[in-house]
Amino acid sequence: MRTLRRALRPLAIVAIVFVTASAVPAQLGPPPMELFEPNALRVFVCGSASPLGNAPDRAQTCLAVIAGERMFLVDVGAGAARNVARARLPMQNLEGVIITHYHSDHIADLPGVNLNSWVAGRAEPMQVIGPQGIEQVVGGFNQAYALDRSYRTAHHGLALLPPEAGGMTARSIEVGTIYEEGGLTITAFEVDHPPIEPAFGYRFDYLGRSVVISGDSNATDAIAQAAKGADLLFHDAMLLPVLEQLESMLTAAGNERLLKIVQDVQDYHAPTTDVVELAKAAGVKQVAFYHLVPAPANEMMVNQFTAGLDGNVVVTADGMLFELPQGSEAIEQRQLFD
């Protein structure tokens, strides 16, 4: 048996090398399509999961918004940097990361996104934008990864990884217009995510098309007002019947700690029915559920998110791209990777 294993080892090595080599061009090549055409607003789903649930094929919350040549990431939960790399987004073009609030599942991959865009050739520190508290978050990550950055500069050289571009800068914002350039306007509005205050959602307007992102929130009048007439609303979505079933199971099992977590989660996420009602009141053309609570483990559970709903609703998956062309009401959808 040992002799056979020795004989097969070279074949295994060749197979590994072949698979790795065949995957490298796909990972390092240009984006699979032209994402920076000036005549469309696009949203790429880098992460669609919440921390609650078991969905290994989904990263935590992250959306990439691309308006012409401008690209922003909204939230960067764990696994987001991996999916950005899989989509081959040109990270050197990243204008900033916009954060809705500071739960770990919305900020965990800030270091990974920062490193990837630095390696890609970003010429300045990565701008991280968010409500009050952003300085503490960014300062903590900068301090924690200071040695890492110094090692990489020492190893790869000042020309490739200049230290002055390797960190992150914080920009604290209030409700209102936070960006207005090149035809793109980004507006921040407050959402309901107790006990966090403030927590923000964002509206992107570009060439007559509009996308609204809730972050984590109950369905509120403030979101309905911000989303008025919008083409596409990305809203967190809670599948309440499944959580109620989970409560019963945890109660029967005597698991009081996890039961308390499941109950508390319901304080600040919107049931799917509430989101659809909000969208109808606001005149939103399409709803995209993301930050799915709980994160669906299979297709049957995905289908439950839209069961019985009346409206134009889609359940997002990682790798999904939405395109909103100028001069049209179309909302085109495709999958960049499975």
C-alpha positions in Angstrom: 0.0 0.0 0.0 2.8 2.4 0.9 4.5 1.7 -2.5 1.2 2.5 -4.3 0.9 5.8 -2.4 4.4 6.7 -3.4 3.7 5.9 -7.0 0.5 8.0 -7.0 2.0 11.0 -5.3 3.5 12.6 -8.4 0.2 12.3 -10.2 -1.6 14.0 -7.3 1.0 16.8 -7.4 0.5 17.3 -11.2 -3.3 17.4 -10.7 -3.0 20.0 -8.0 -0.6 22.2 -10.1 -2.9 21.8 -13.1 -6.1 22.9 -11.2 -4.3 25.8 -9.6 -2.8 27.0 -12.8 -6.1 26.8 -14.6 -7.7 28.9 -11.9 -5.1 31.6 -11.7 -6.0 33.4 -15.0 -9.7 33.6 -14.0 -8.7 35.1 -10.6 -6.1 37.6 -11.9 -7.6 38.6 -15.2 -9.9 41.6 -16.0 -13.5 41.7 -14.7 -15.8 39.2 -16.6 -17.6 42.1 -18.1 -17.3 45.9 -18.5 -18.6 47.2 -15.1 -17.5 50.8 -15.6 -19.6 51.9 -18.6 -20.7 55.4 -17.9 -24.4 54.9 -18.8 -25.6 52.6 -16.0 -25.9 52.3 -12.2 -24.8 48.8 -11.0 -24.9 47.0 -7.7 -22.9 43.8 -7.1 -23.8 41.6 -4.1 -20.5 40.8 -2.3 -22.3 39.4 0.7 -26.0 38.5 1.5 -25.9 36.7 4.8 -26.5 37.7 8.4 -24.6 36.1 11.4 -27.7 34.0 12.3 -27.9 30.7 10.3 -25.5 28.4 8.6 -24.8 29.4 5.0 -21.2 28.6 4.0 -21.7 29.8 0.4 -22.7 33.3 1.6 -20.5 36.1 2.9 -21.8 38.6 5.4 -23.2 41.9 4.3 -21.5 43.8 1.5 -22.8 45.6 -1.6 -20.6 47.2 -4.3 -22.2 50.2 -5.9 -20.8 51.2 -9.3 -21.8 54.5 -10.9 -19.9 55.1 -14.1 -16.2 55.1 -13.1 -16.9 55.4 -9.4 -17.1 52.4 -7.0 -18.1 52.3 -3.4 -18.5 49.3 -1.0 -21.4 49.5 1.4 -20.5 47.4 4.5 -17.8 44.7 4.4 -18.8 41.7 6.6 -16.7 38.6 6.9 -16.0 36.9 3.5 -16.7 40.1 1.5 -13.1 40.6 0.4 -13.1 37.1 -1.0 -16.1 37.7 -3.1 -14.8 41.0 -4.3 -11.7 39.2 -5.5 -13.8 36.4 -7.2 -15.7 39.1 -9.2 -12.3 40.7 -10.1 -13.5 44.2 -9.2 -10.7 46.7 -9.9 -10.0 47.6 -6.3 -7.5 50.3 -7.2 -10.6 52.3 -8.3 -12.3 52.0 -5.0 -13.4 55.5 -3.8 -14.4 54.5 -0.4 -16.2 52.1 2.0 -19.4 53.3 3.4 -20.6 51.8 6.7 -24.1 51.6 8.0 -23.3 50.8 11.6 -20.6 49.0 13.6 -21.8 45.5 14.2 -19.0 43.1 13.5 -20.8 41.5 10.5 -20.7 44.9 8.7 -17.0 45.8 9.4 -15.1 42.5 9.8 -13.5 42.5 6.4 -12.3 46.1 6.5 -8.6 44.9 6.8 -8.9 42.5 3.9 -10.5 45.1 1.6 -7.9 47.6 2.6 -5.0 45.2 1.9 -6.5 44.1 -1.4 -7.0 47.6 -2.7 -3.5 48.7 -1.5 -1.9 45.7 -3.4 -4.1 46.5 -6.4 -2.4 50.0 -6.6 -4.5 52.3 -4.6 -2.5 55.5 -4.3 -4.0 57.0 -1.1 -5.3 55.7 2.2 -8.6 54.0 1.9 -11.5 56.3 2.9 -14.0 54.8 5.3 -17.2 56.7 5.7 -19.8 56.3 8.4 -21.8 57.7 11.3 -20.4 58.8 14.6 -17.9 56.3 15.9 -16.1 55.7 12.6 -12.8 57.2 14.0 -12.7 54.7 16.7 -13.3 51.8 14.3 -10.8 52.9 11.7 -8.2 53.9 14.4 -8.5 50.5 16.0 -8.0 48.6 12.7 -5.1 50.8 11.7 -3.4 50.2 15.0 -4.0 46.4 14.9 -2.6 46.1 11.4 0.3 48.5 11.6 2.9 45.8 12.0 1.3 43.8 9.1 1.6 46.8 6.8 5.2 47.4 7.9 6.1 43.8 7.1 4.6 44.0 3.7 6.3 47.2 2.7 9.6 45.8 4.0 9.1 42.6 2.0 7.7 44.0 -1.3 9.3 47.4 -1.3 8.4 51.1 -1.1 7.5 51.4 -4.8 5.0 48.6 -4.8 3.4 49.1 -1.3 4.1 52.7 -0.2 3.3 53.0 3.5 1.6 56.3 3.2 -1.2 54.6 1.1 -1.5 51.5 3.2 -3.8 52.7 6.0 -7.4 53.9 6.3 -8.8 57.3 6.9 -12.1 58.0 8.7 -14.8 60.4 7.6 -17.7 60.9 10.0 -21.0 62.0 8.4 -24.4 63.2 9.4 -27.8 62.7 7.7 -28.0 64.4 4.3 -26.0 64.5 1.1 -22.5 63.0 1.7 -21.2 62.8 -1.9 -22.0 64.7 -5.0 -19.7 64.3 -8.0 -19.7 63.2 -11.6 -23.5 62.9 -11.7 -23.6 60.6 -8.6 -25.3 61.8 -5.4 -25.2 59.7 -2.2 -27.6 60.6 0.6 -27.5 59.3 4.2 -30.7 58.8 6.2 -31.2 57.4 9.7 -32.7 53.9 10.2 -34.1 52.1 13.2 -31.6 49.6 14.6 -31.9 49.7 18.5 -29.9 50.0 20.6 -27.5 51.5 17.9 -27.8 55.2 17.4 -27.2 56.5 14.9 -27.4 53.8 12.2 -27.7 54.9 8.6 -29.0 53.8 5.3 -28.0 55.3 1.9 -29.5 56.3 -1.3 -27.5 56.4 -4.6 -28.8 58.6 -7.5 -27.1 58.4 -10.9 -28.3 59.4 -14.4 -32.0 59.2 -13.4 -31.7 55.8 -11.7 -31.7 55.2 -8.0 -30.8 52.5 -5.5 -31.5 52.5 -1.7 -29.7 50.4 0.9 -31.3 50.0 4.3 -28.4 48.4 6.3 -30.1 46.8 9.3 -33.4 48.3 10.2 -37.1 47.9 11.0 -39.3 49.0 8.1 -39.8 52.7 9.0 -41.4 55.9 7.5 -37.9 57.3 7.2 -36.8 54.5 4.9 -40.1 54.9 2.9 -39.4 58.6 2.5 -35.8 58.0 1.5 -36.8 55.3 -1.0 -39.7 57.3 -2.5 -39.8 56.5 -6.3 -36.6 54.5 -6.2 -35.9 51.9 -8.8 -34.3 49.3 -6.4 -34.5 48.9 -2.6 -32.0 46.6 -0.9 -33.5 45.8 2.5 -32.5 43.4 5.2 -35.2 40.7 5.5 -36.3 38.6 8.4 -38.1 35.3 7.9 -40.2 35.5 11.0 -42.0 32.1 10.8 -38.6 30.3 10.8 -37.4 32.3 13.8 -40.6 31.4 15.7 -40.0 27.7 14.9 -36.4 28.1 16.1 -37.7 29.8 19.4 -39.9 26.7 20.0 -37.0 24.3 19.5 -34.6 26.3 21.7 -37.2 26.5 24.4 -37.8 22.8 24.3 -34.0 22.2 24.4 -33.6 24.6 27.4 -31.0 26.7 25.5 -31.8 30.0 27.1 -28.8 31.8 25.9 -29.3 31.2 22.2 -33.1 31.7 22.7 -32.4 35.2 24.0 -30.3 36.0 21.0 -32.9 34.8 18.6 -35.6 36.9 20.3 -33.4 40.0 20.5 -32.6 39.8 16.7 -36.3 40.4 16.0 -36.0 43.9 17.6 -34.1 45.4 14.7 -34.8 43.5 11.5 -37.8 43.8 9.3 -40.1 40.9 8.5 -40.4 40.3 4.8 -44.0 41.4 4.7 -43.2 44.7 6.3 -40.5 45.4 3.7 -43.0 44.7 0.8 -45.6 47.0 2.3 -42.9 49.8 2.7 -41.9 49.4 -0.9 -45.4 49.7 -2.1 -46.0 52.8 -0.1 -42.8 54.3 -1.4 -43.5 53.4 -5.0 -40.3 51.3 -5.3 -40.1 49.3 -8.5 -38.2 46.3 -7.2 -37.2 45.0 -3.8 -34.0 43.0 -3.2 -33.7 41.1 0.1 -30.2 40.9 1.4 -28.8 40.5 4.9 -31.1 37.5 5.2 -32.2 36.5 8.7 -31.6 33.7 9.1 -29.1 33.1 6.3 -30.8 30.3 4.2 -29.0 27.0 4.1 -30.8 25.7 1.0 -33.0 26.6 -2.0 -36.1 25.6 -0.2 -35.4 28.1 2.6 -34.6 30.8 0.0 -38.0 30.3 -1.6 -39.7 30.8 1.8 -38.5 34.4 1.9 -40.8 35.3 -1.0 -43.6 32.8 -0.3 -47.0 34.5 -0.3 -45.6 38.0 -1.1 -47.3 40.2 -3.6 -44.7 42.4 -5.4 -41.6 42.5 -7.4 -39.2 40.9 -5.0 -35.9 39.0 -5.5 -33.8 37.2 -2.9 -30.2 38.0 -3.5 -27.2 35.6 -3.6 -23.5 36.3 -3.5 -22.2 37.1 -7.0 -25.5 38.6 -8.2 -25.2 41.8 -10.3 -28.0 44.3 -10.9 -27.8 46.8 -13.8 -29.9 49.9 -14.1 -29.3 51.4 -17.6 -29.7 55.1 -18.2 -32.9 56.2 -20.0 -34.7 53.0 -19.1 -36.8 51.5 -16.4 -35.2 48.1 -16.8 -33.5 46.4 -13.9 -31.3 43.7 -15.4 -29.9 40.8 -13.3 -27.2 38.3 -13.8 -24.9 36.1 -11.8 -21.1 36.7 -12.0 -20.2 33.6 -10.2 -22.1 30.7 -8.6 
